[in-house]
Amino acid sequence: MKDFILARDAESHVVVVLVAVGESTAGMTAEELTNAIMNAPVTRCDEAAWRFLGISLAGYNALISLALAAVAAWGAKAAYSAR
C-alpha cells in the first residue's frame, strides 16, 4: 500500500500527493516530507492528458452526451406523437 501526504490546495482544498513507490513516510523528518512533496511529479489541470484526432476526452464526452441527448429527444418525440 502506498503512503500518502495530504496537502492543502486553494481550489479543491485537499490534494493527495503520493510518495514514490515503496517509500514510506514513517520516520521521515519534516524536511524530508517537504522534499518528497516538492519533488513529486506535477500533472497540469489546464492541459489535456490525452487527445485522439485532436479532441480531448472531455470533448468526446461532450459529443457523445449531445448525441445521446438527441436520441433521447427523438425517442420522446416519437413516443409523444404515437399517443
NUFI-611189 format. One record per residue (C-alpha): residue in three letters; x, z, y. Coordinates in Angstrom, 2 decimals, padded with zeros to 5 digits. Each point is the difference from the previous one (the first is absolute). Example, Ala and Ser with C-alpha at 12.3 -4.5 7.8 and 13.67 -1.06 7.14 Angstrom:
2
@resn = ALA | x = 012.30 | z = 007.80 | y = -004.50
@resn = SER | x = 001.37 | z = -000.66 | y = 003.44
***
This chain:
83
@resn = MET | x = 000.00 | z = 000.00 | y = 000.00
@resn = LYS | x = 001.31 | z = -000.89 | y = 003.44
@resn = ASP | x = 000.45 | z = 002.68 | y = 002.60
@resn = PHE | x = -001.31 | z = -000.71 | y = 003.44
@resn = ILE | x = 000.21 | z = 001.25 | y = 003.54
@resn = LEU | x = -002.97 | z = 000.03 | y = 002.38
@resn = ALA | x = 000.76 | z = -001.14 | y = 003.54
@resn = ARG | x = -002.38 | z = -000.17 | y = 002.97
@resn = ASP | x = -000.95 | z = -003.35 | y = 001.53
@resn = ALA | x = -001.87 | z = -000.65 | y = 003.26
@resn = GLU | x = -002.40 | z = -002.53 | y = -001.51
@resn = SER | x = -000.96 | z = 001.34 | y = -003.43
@resn = HIS | x = 001.16 | z = 003.60 | y = 000.61
@resn = VAL | x = 001.58 | z = 000.26 | y = -003.48
@resn = VAL | x = 002.49 | z = -002.34 | y = -001.63
@resn = VAL | x = 001.44 | z = 000.43 | y = -003.46
@resn = VAL | x = 003.70 | z = -000.84 | y = -000.10
@resn = LEU | x = 001.33 | z = -000.43 | y = -003.52
@resn = VAL | x = 003.51 | z = 001.17 | y = -000.71
@resn = ALA | x = 002.26 | z = -002.24 | y = -002.08
@resn = VAL | x = -000.86 | z = -000.23 | y = -003.70
@resn = GLY | x = 001.47 | z = 002.88 | y = -001.95
@resn = GLU | x = 001.00 | z = 001.91 | y = 003.11
@resn = SER | x = -001.51 | z = 003.45 | y = 000.25
@resn = THR | x = -000.82 | z = 001.82 | y = 003.21
@resn = ALA | x = 000.51 | z = 003.41 | y = -001.60
@resn = GLY | x = 002.99 | z = 001.76 | y = 001.50
@resn = MET | x = 000.53 | z = -002.57 | y = 002.76
@resn = THR | x = 000.86 | z = 001.22 | y = 003.46
@resn = ALA | x = -002.01 | z = -000.97 | y = 003.07
@resn = GLU | x = 002.76 | z = -002.46 | y = 000.98
@resn = GLU | x = -000.05 | z = -001.64 | y = -003.45
@resn = LEU | x = -003.80 | z = -000.30 | y = 000.14
@resn = THR | x = 000.22 | z = -001.56 | y = 003.46
@resn = ASN | x = 002.60 | z = -002.48 | y = -001.24
@resn = ALA | x = -002.21 | z = -000.88 | y = -002.99
@resn = ILE | x = -002.91 | z = -000.75 | y = 002.36
@resn = MET | x = 002.10 | z = -001.93 | y = 002.49
@resn = ASN | x = 001.63 | z = -002.13 | y = -002.74
@resn = ALA | x = -003.28 | z = -000.78 | y = -001.79
@resn = PRO | x = -001.01 | z = -003.68 | y = 000.04
@resn = VAL | x = -002.44 | z = -000.88 | y = 002.78
@resn = THR | x = -003.04 | z = -002.19 | y = -000.61
@resn = ARG | x = -001.38 | z = -001.50 | y = 003.19
@resn = CYS | x = -003.76 | z = 000.15 | y = 000.44
@resn = ASP | x = -000.20 | z = -002.87 | y = 002.50
@resn = GLU | x = 001.45 | z = -002.63 | y = -002.36
@resn = ALA | x = -001.69 | z = -001.44 | y = -003.10
@resn = ALA | x = 001.76 | z = 001.18 | y = -003.13
@resn = TRP | x = -000.95 | z = -003.16 | y = -001.89
@resn = ARG | x = -001.38 | z = -003.44 | y = 000.95
@resn = PHE | x = -001.26 | z = -002.93 | y = -002.08
@resn = LEU | x = -000.33 | z = -003.38 | y = 001.70
@resn = GLY | x = 000.55 | z = 001.71 | y = 003.34
@resn = ILE | x = -002.98 | z = 002.36 | y = -000.37
@resn = SER | x = 000.45 | z = 003.74 | y = -000.48
@resn = LEU | x = -001.94 | z = 002.06 | y = -002.53
@resn = ALA | x = -002.15 | z = 001.31 | y = 002.86
@resn = GLY | x = -000.79 | z = -003.61 | y = 000.93
@resn = TYR | x = -001.04 | z = -000.78 | y = -003.58
@resn = ASN | x = -002.11 | z = 003.16 | y = 000.01
@resn = ALA | x = -001.83 | z = -001.24 | y = 003.12
@resn = LEU | x = -000.52 | z = -003.49 | y = -001.45
@resn = ILE | x = -001.34 | z = 001.30 | y = -003.32
@resn = SER | x = -002.24 | z = 002.52 | y = 001.78
@resn = LEU | x = -001.47 | z = -002.76 | y = 002.19
@resn = ALA | x = -000.59 | z = -002.19 | y = -003.06
@resn = LEU | x = -001.73 | z = 002.84 | y = -001.87
@resn = ALA | x = -002.12 | z = 000.81 | y = 003.07
@resn = ALA | x = -001.05 | z = -003.66 | y = 000.20
@resn = VAL | x = -000.96 | z = -000.02 | y = -003.70
@resn = ALA | x = -001.97 | z = 003.25 | y = 000.46
@resn = ALA | x = -001.81 | z = -001.41 | y = 003.05
@resn = TRP | x = -000.81 | z = -003.21 | y = -001.89
@resn = GLY | x = -001.34 | z = 002.03 | y = -002.93
@resn = ALA | x = -002.08 | z = 002.22 | y = 002.27
@resn = LYS | x = -001.44 | z = -003.06 | y = 001.75
@resn = ALA | x = -000.82 | z = -001.64 | y = -003.34
@resn = ALA | x = -001.68 | z = 003.18 | y = -001.27
@resn = TYR | x = -001.99 | z = 000.35 | y = 003.23
@resn = SER | x = -001.08 | z = -003.66 | y = -000.12
@resn = ALA | x = -001.16 | z = 000.34 | y = -003.62
@resn = ARG | x = -002.60 | z = 002.64 | y = 000.93
***
